[in-house]
Amino acid sequence: MVSKEELAKLASQVVGILAAIIILAIVQAVAVRLPVMGIAVYRHISLAAIVSAGFFVVIIILVLSASRVIAQWAVEVFPTFPETVTFVNNIAALAAILIAYNAFDDLIVPLLFSSGVTWLYPLLLLGAIAFPVYQIITTLLNSSAKITALTTGGKAPSGAATTVACPHCGGIVSQARFCGLCGKEMIIEPVLQTCSNCGAALRPDAKFCTTCGKGVVGTAAAEASTAKLGCANCGAEISPGAKFCISCGAKIEPDSFSRSV
């Protein structure tokens, strides 16, 4: 979990990008209204259409950059809901496609008009938005229980932690070494095991703590380190290192005592 300072930094980045988008949109709206912008550069394509497309390309880049920051913020705020990455990325992709459709309309439609296939441009839009819309809908449907838990303050389903967001494609996949969608290697932070006695970090295959010597919980060493020694003759508890039983007086041999948890 990141600190409040890091979350504030992410929020300031988003605000900065949104401010840049608004400024560019205002400059674009003013620039295309200049008298010189009405000049036809090629056939029916005006200089205003070319300049406007350039502004919108920069805006699209900023929108995609903002989505990455927002997705990073969402993962930190909702660690049990990795689907937010897929949702945010596809919303940004959908917005970028719609902006691009509007930006290149005055550039592409005049070229298609001369061939009588202007219907091809809207069809291209439908094909482009199909995948992000599908991803958004499936994410919402598959995560309805988690969304309900988040909005009502309830507990997320137990299977919430079995899926992770791929850092490469943003898809929601099962925890594995490689992503099931893009095939790239997953970068998942290893979970550090700590000693239950002193809190020191342990190696994944450790049986004893190197700091305090206590057996690691869940291993045979842990059971042995927490077991009590008993007299083999009468069963009374004896202290480690004792040579005689204080109950029956029997001599304690190294291999004659019993263990009881």
TAKAQUI-V323442 format. One record per backbone hydrogen bond with DSSP energy under -0.5 kcal/mol. NH is the residue of the N-H (numbers start at 1). CO is the residue of the C=O. If there is no record, write none. Layout:
BEGIN
nh=NH co=CO
nh=NH co=CO
END
This chain:
BEGIN
nh=7 co=3
nh=8 co=4
nh=9 co=5
nh=10 co=6
nh=11 co=7
nh=12 co=8
nh=13 co=9
nh=14 co=10
nh=15 co=11
nh=16 co=12
nh=17 co=13
nh=18 co=14
nh=19 co=15
nh=20 co=16
nh=21 co=17
nh=22 co=18
nh=23 co=19
nh=24 co=20
nh=25 co=21
nh=26 co=22
nh=27 co=23
nh=28 co=24
nh=29 co=25
nh=30 co=26
nh=31 co=27
nh=32 co=28
nh=33 co=30
nh=34 co=31
nh=37 co=34
nh=38 co=35
nh=39 co=36
nh=41 co=39
nh=41 co=45
nh=42 co=45
nh=45 co=42
nh=46 co=44
nh=47 co=39
nh=48 co=37
nh=50 co=46
nh=51 co=47
nh=52 co=48
nh=53 co=49
nh=54 co=50
nh=55 co=51
nh=56 co=52
nh=57 co=53
nh=58 co=54
nh=59 co=55
nh=60 co=56
nh=61 co=57
nh=62 co=58
nh=63 co=59
nh=64 co=60
nh=65 co=61
nh=66 co=62
nh=67 co=63
nh=68 co=64
nh=69 co=65
nh=70 co=66
nh=71 co=67
nh=72 co=68
nh=73 co=69
nh=74 co=70
nh=75 co=71
nh=76 co=72
nh=77 co=73
nh=78 co=74
nh=81 co=78
nh=84 co=81
nh=85 co=82
nh=86 co=82
nh=87 co=83
nh=88 co=84
nh=89 co=85
nh=90 co=86
nh=91 co=87
nh=92 co=88
nh=93 co=89
nh=94 co=90
nh=95 co=91
nh=96 co=92
nh=97 co=93
nh=98 co=94
nh=99 co=95
nh=100 co=96
nh=101 co=97
nh=102 co=98
nh=103 co=99
nh=104 co=100
nh=107 co=104
nh=108 co=104
nh=109 co=105
nh=112 co=108
nh=113 co=109
nh=114 co=110
nh=115 co=111
nh=115 co=112
nh=116 co=112
nh=116 co=113
nh=117 co=112
nh=120 co=117
nh=121 co=118
nh=122 co=118
nh=123 co=119
nh=124 co=120
nh=125 co=121
nh=126 co=122
nh=127 co=123
nh=128 co=124
nh=129 co=125
nh=130 co=126
nh=131 co=127
nh=132 co=128
nh=133 co=129
nh=134 co=130
nh=135 co=131
nh=136 co=132
nh=137 co=133
nh=138 co=134
nh=139 co=135
nh=140 co=136
nh=141 co=137
nh=142 co=138
nh=143 co=139
nh=144 co=141
nh=147 co=143
nh=148 co=144
nh=149 co=145
nh=150 co=146
nh=151 co=147
nh=152 co=148
nh=153 co=149
nh=154 co=149
nh=160 co=157
nh=161 co=158
nh=162 co=159
nh=163 co=160
nh=164 co=173
nh=166 co=164
nh=166 co=171
nh=170 co=166
nh=173 co=164
nh=173 co=171
nh=175 co=162
nh=179 co=184
nh=183 co=179
nh=186 co=177
nh=188 co=186
nh=192 co=190
nh=193 co=202
nh=195 co=200
nh=199 co=195
nh=202 co=193
nh=206 co=203
nh=209 co=214
nh=213 co=209
nh=216 co=207
nh=219 co=216
nh=222 co=216
nh=223 co=219
nh=224 co=220
nh=225 co=221
nh=226 co=222
nh=227 co=223
nh=228 co=260
nh=230 co=258
nh=231 co=236
nh=235 co=231
nh=238 co=229
nh=242 co=239
nh=245 co=250
nh=249 co=245
nh=252 co=243
nh=253 co=251
nh=256 co=253
nh=257 co=253
nh=258 co=230
nh=260 co=228
END
